[in-house]
Amino acid sequence: MLRVTRPGWPGNLLAVVAGALTTLALAPYDIWPLALLAVGFFYAGLRELSPRQAMGRGWCFGFGLFGAGTSWIYYSIHNFGGASMLLAGMLMLAFTAAIAWFFALPAWIWARWLRRNEAPLADALAFAALWVAQEAFRGWFLTGFPWLYSGYSQLDGPLAGLAPIGGMWLISFILALTAALIYNAMRLVRAGRKGFIAAGVLLLLGPWVAGMALKEHAWTSPAGPALSVAAIQGNIEQSMKWDPAQLNAQLALYRDMSFSSKRVDLLIWPETAVPVLKESAEGYLNMMGNFAADRKTALITGVPIRQEVRHEKRFFNGITVVGEGDGTYLKQKLVPFGEYVPLQDVLRGLIAFFDLPMSDFARGPSDQPMLQAKGYQIAPFICYEVVYPEFAASLAARSDLLLTISNDTWFGTSIGPLQHLQMAQMRALEAGRWMIRATNNGVTGLINPFGQITARIPQFERGILYGEVVPMHNLTPYLQWRSWPLIILCVLLFGWALVASRMAKTV
């Protein structure tokens, strides 16, 4: 343990390994105890370091985490971005080194202002608050990269029952608190203060008992009878997706698969299943709408949309409903480089990765209504949007059903699509609502209000998924209160830590 806590490269290398362990705690590996171990190593590694040394240690942890957990970015850059193996590797290395600072700066803040070695219980609480703060910050800064949050490790773990209460954020808080308390246990015992020992035991065990007790608790109830669903997985190669020569073949594929499908209430196509502007596909969509209406079906599909914004034509990644439903949704959370290019005046033209098809989308407005289908409100999420907890909660609270459509073809056989699926499962658990997930090449599935997949199509197979979903009403505590109780708690813990640390230094 001394190698972990002391300055130097042994501790830094262990921090890299600890960061990488988080990947194994998440999908598709799901070894959830490793999340505790990883956070514990991060906490222990900052105990005896100066602020500058702590910054380096935090950077090493972040480098290990993102290097292992987002390796799928390399696949996209190399296979679809036109970059050589060397260039793709260098870009991936630069990206990992940059976002590792999301851990370096909190580590510096911790060592500089918040750390309290003399108060193990208060120190553990402040660390848990800091851990959640750094996760929230990297999900917001520069549009955010809300990936690899530790709380996702508990989707099938003992703490899953806490997600409807405080969301994935509360689980992350408890994981960090537990890891810090375990590390500080002997210090608490040696202090000999029975009140603090009792409080430590309560904080250590209480959340885990509550999580297990609430794991099967239903916070929401059916708002109507079950709806039959058919979700089409076209499994179209990314190289064909935006090829004009393949347009008619793709439209015919979804048309014919829909015509051959069973009668259902909801027929779902994936993101940009119609790979042409909506205005150019009106005849096709009207034909499919008439087909759906005859069957008393609501057909929901992804389609790019062009609208005029401030006297300028802009493109949007959208969803539209035809048949027994209504509404159009424009994507709000865009994927950097995939849907827009930061600093595009500088980067466009350098390599093919900065000129990907449809990488000039605009951001949709924030006040859009829900989609309407079969008399119910459906909260839509296009691909990347489902990974934002607070954004998803804001839409889910106004809905009866959740829907996410995606095109994970960019990531091939990597772990990226399975991580993406896990986050969609967490959104369903937080909201206590059914979620329909339709993708181009998998995983297409139905997710119940407990975050469990009830039906799915394997990746890289063409097929139609059939199943049922139930519209739900009422709000989980998380949808009702969002993260405000946890935010207030974290602010109070920060204030307490700052004041106490300053007082300790003046004594």
N, C-alpha and C positions, 0 to 999 in steps of 0.2 A: 504493500500500500504506500510505502514511502516514495517509491518511484512515481506514483500517481500524483502525490501532493507536492513534491519538490520541483523546483525549476529544472530545466534542462530537456534535452531531446528524448530521453526515455519516456518522460511524462507526456511530451508532445506527441510522440508516436502512439502511445496508448490512447491519447485523446482522438487521434485519427481513427483508430480501431473502434473506439467506443461510439463515435459518430456513425461509422459504417454499420454497427450492430443494429441501429434503429431500423435500417432497411429490412433486416430479418424479422423484426417485430411486426412489420406491416405486410400487406398483401404482396405477393401470393404466399409468403412463408408463414405469417401469422403466429410467430413464436412470441407471444405477448410479454412474458417475463423479461425479455431482452430490452424492452423499452425502459423498464425500471433500472436495469443494469446500466444502460447507456446514460440515462439522466443522472444516476448515482455517480458514475465516473466523471461526468462533467462537473458536478458539484464538488466532489472530492478533489478534483484537479485544480480547483481555484483556492483551496484553503490557505496555502502558505505563499502565494505569489504576490508580487507587487502589481499595481494596476497595469503596467506595461507588459509584464510577463503573463498576466491573466488574459490580456488582449490576444497575445500570440497563442496561448493555450485554447482560447475560444475559437480562434480562426482554424486551428488544427481540427477541432471537433466538427466545425461546420464543413471543412473541406472533406472530411471522411463521410459525413452525412450525405452531402449533395453529390459527391463523387460516386458513391455507391448507389444512392437512391434515385438519381436522375440520369443514370447512364443511358437511358432511352433517348435522350436528346441527341447523343452522338448518332444514333441510327437515323434520325430524321435529317440531320445535317448532311450525312454522308450519302444516304440512299435517295433522298428527295431534294436535297439542297445543292447538289452538284459539286460538293466539296470532296477533295481527295481524302484518303484515310488520314494522312498527315495533317492536312488543314482542318479536317473535322475534329481530330484529336486535340489540336492546338486551341480551336474555338471552344471545345468542351472544357479544356483545362482552364482557359481564361474565364469562362462563365462560372465554373466551380470556385475558382479563386476569388472572384468578385462577390458572389453571394455568400461565401463563407464569412464575410464581414457582418452578416446578420447575427452571428454568434460572437464575433470578436468584440464588437462594441458593447453589448450587454455584459460580457465578462469584465470589460474594463470598468463599466459603471458599478458592477457588483463589488469589485476589489477596491474601488476608489471611494464609494459612498455608503454601500449597503451592508457589507459583510460585518458580522458581529460574532467573532469567535468565542466571546465570553458569555453569550446567551444562546445556547444551541436550539431551544424551542423557537424563539423569535427569529433566529437566523433561518431555520427551515421554512417558516411561514413567508418571510421576505423573499427567499429564493423561489418558492413556488409562484409568488406574484410576479417576479421578474421573468420566470420561464414562460408564463402565459403572455406577458407583455411582449417578449421578443417574438413569439409566434404570431401574435396579433399584428405587430408592426410589419413583419415581412409579408403579411397578407394584405397590407395596405400601401406600403411605400412604392411609388412609381407603378401604380396599378396593381402591384402585389404579385407574390409568387406563393400562394397558400398550399404548399405541397409538403408532404412528409411530417405532418403534425403528429406528435406522439400519441395524442388521444385516439387516433384511428386504430391503434393497436388493440383497443379494448372492445372492438365491435362484437367479438365473440368471447370477450374476457369477463371477469367478475364485475368490472365497473360499468358495463354497458347500460345498466339500469339508471345511471345518473345522466345519460345523454338527454332524455326528455326534460330533465329538470334544469340543467345548465348548459346543455349542448356539449359538443366536443371539447370546448374550452374548459369546462368544469373537470372533465376527465384528465386533461393535461395538467391542470392545477393539482389534482389529487396525486397523479403519478409523480410529479416533482416533489410534492410535500412528503409523500411516502418514502421516496428515495433519500431525501435529506434527513428525515427522522430516523431511518434505519442506520444511516451513517453516524448520526449523532446519539444513538441510543446509549452507548457506553458513557458518553460525556454527561448525559442526563442522569444516569444512575449514579455516577461518581459524585455529581453535585449534591445528591442526597436530599433534594427538596421534593417532598412527597407530592405537593400540589402540582408542580411542573411535570413530575413523572406521570401522574394520573392524567393530566391534560395531554401529554405526549402519547400515551397509550390510547386515549380516546380519539385523538386526531389520526393516529396510525391505523386503528382497526375500524373505527366508526364508518368512514366512507365506503370501505370494502364490504362491510356487512350490509349497509344500506343499498349499495349497488347490486348485490346479489339478491336482496329481498325484493327490489323493485324491477328486476330484470324482465319479468313476465307481466308487469302491471300495465293495463290498458288505460291510457290517459284520454283517448278519444273514442268515439262511438260511431257506428254506421249512420250515414245521412240518407241512405236509400238502399235499394237492392243492388246486388252485384252486377257489374257491367262486363260483358264478354269483350275480350281484346284479341286482336291479331296484329303482331308486330313483324314487319318484313325486314329481313337481313339480306341485302342484295349481294354482299361480298364482292364489290367491284374494286379492281385494282386501282391504286392511287394514280398510277401512270395513265390510266384511262379516264379518270374522273373528269378532267376539264378538257379532254380532247374533243374538239368539235366533230370529228369524224365518228366518235362513239356516242354522241348525244342521243340520236334516235334509238340506238340499241339499249341505252340505259332507260329511257322513257318507256320503251316497249317491255323491258324486263319488269319494271314495277307495275305497269298496267296489266300484264298477263298474270303475274303472281297474285295481284289483287283480284282479278276476274276469277281465278281458280280457287280463291280462298273461301272459307266458310263464312256464312253470315254472322257478323259480330256487331256490337255496339260501337266499338272504337277500332279503327284501322290506322295503324301508325307506320309512317315511313321515316327513315333516319335523316340526319342533317344533310342538307343540300341533295336530297334524293332526286330532286328536279334541278339538274346542274345548269340552269339557264335562268336568266332574269324572269321574274314572275310576269312582267308585262309581255314578254315574248312567248310565254307558255299559257296564256289565258285560255286558248282553245282547248288545250290538253287538260288543264285544270277544270274547266267547265264540264268537259266530258267525264272526267273522274268524279266531279261533284254530282253530276246527274246519276252516275252509277251508284255512288254512295247513298244519295237520297232515295233511290228506288229500293235500296236495301235497309233504309232507316239507320244508316251508319254515318258516323262522323269520321271523315278522313283527315288526318293531321300529317302534314309533311313539311320538311325543311326545304326552303327555296330562297335564293338570293333576291333581294328587292331593291329597286332603285326609286328614290324619292328626292324631291327638291327640298333642300335645306338652305335657307337664306339665299335664294336665287342661284343655288348651285346644285347640280345633280350629284347625289352621293349614293354609294352602294351600302347595303346592310345585309348581314346574315340573318335570315328570318325564318319564321314558322307561320304557316297559314292553315286555316280550317275550311273545308268544303263539305257539302252534304248536310247532315244533321248537326250542324254547329256553325260557329262564326268566330271571326277574330284573326288578327295578324299581330305577331310579336316580332320586335327587332332586338337583336342581341345587344346587351349592355356591357358585358365583360368580355373584352376582346383578347385574343392570344397574341402576345408580342411576336413579331416576325411572321407568324402564320396568318394573321388577319390585319395587322397593321405593322409598319416598320418604324420604330423610334429613330429619330434623326434621319429620315428617309432621304432628304436632300443630299446627305453625305454618303449613306450606305447603299442606296439603290445603284445597281450596276456593278458593284464590286465582285460579287459572286452570285451564283444562281439562288442561293439560300435567301438573299435579300430581295429576290424578285419572284417569289413563289406565286402561283396562280391565286387570285382572290385575296391578295395581301394588302388591299387598300379599302377595307371596310370602315364605315363610320360607326360610332357608338349610338345605340338607340336611346331614346329618352327614358327617364326614370319613372314617369307617371303613367305607364301603359296599363290598360286593363288586362285582366286574365283572359285566357282563351275560354270560349263557351262550347261545350259539347254535351249533347244529351241532357241538357238542363243543368249541368254542373260546371263549377268554376275549376279550371285546370291551370296550375302554376307551371309555366314553361321555363326550361333551362336548356340552353344550347351548349353542349360540350363543356367547355371550361367553366361556365357559370356555376355549375353544380359544386365546385370545389370551394366556393366562398360561403362559409357558414352563415354569417349575418345577412348577406344578400339573399341567400336561399330562404332564410327564415322570414324575411320581410314579405316575400311572395307566398310562401307556404301558408302564412297566417291568414291569407285572403282566399284560400283555395279549399277544394274538396279532394282533389287528386294532384299528384305531382307527375310531371313528365320531363324526361331529359332525352334529347336526341344528340347523337354524336357521330363522328367519323374518326375513329382511332386508328385508321389505316396507316397514318403517319408513323406509328410506333412499332409496326411489324409484330414480331414475336417477343418483344421485350416485356418487362414487367410493368411498363407504363399503363397500358389499358386496364390491367388488373388492379393497380393502385387507384385508377380513376373509378372503377366499379365500386371499390370499397368506400370511397368518399360519397358516392351516390347512395349506398346502403346506409351510411351514417346520417345523411340528410333525411331519409325516410324515418329512421329511428328517432331523430330529434323532433320531427314534426308529428309523429304518430299518424302518418298517412301512407297510403299505397303509392308506389312510384313505378311508372312504366319507363323502361329504358330501351330505346331503339337505336341500334348502331349499324353502320355499314358492314363491318366484319367482326363484330362481337366485342364484348359480350352483350347480346340482347337478352333482357330478362325482366321479370316482374318481381318487385320487392315489397314485402308486407310491412306494416307499421312497426314491426320489431327489428327491421333491418335485415330480414332473412330473405334469401332468394327462393321463390316458390316455383319458378319455371325459368328455363334459360335455353339458349341455343349455343352450342360450342363456337369458339372463334373459328374464323376462316371457313365457314360453311354457309352455303346459300339455303335459306329456309324461311318458314313462317312459324312464329311462336304463337301458340294459343294459350289462353288462360283467362282468369277472372280477377278483377280488382273491385274493391268496395269503396265508394266515396265516403269520406269521414268528415265529421264536424267536431266542434269543441277544440280547445287549444291546449297543448302541453304547456307546463310552466315555462319552458324555454321560449316557445312562440309568444307567450303572453308577456313575459318580462324580458326576454332576450338576454343579453349579457350584462345588463345594468347592475344586478346584485353582485356579480363577480367583479365588475369594474370598480364599484364602490369599495368592496373588500380589499382589492389590490391597491387602490389609492391609499386607503387607511394604513395598510401594511407598509407601503413605501414611506409614508409620512412618519409612522412609528419608527421604522428602521433608520431613517435619516436623522430624526431628533435624538434617538437613543445612541446612535453611533457618534454623533457630535458631542453629546454629553459625556460619553465614555472617554473620548479623546481629551476633554478638558479637565477631567478629574485627575 
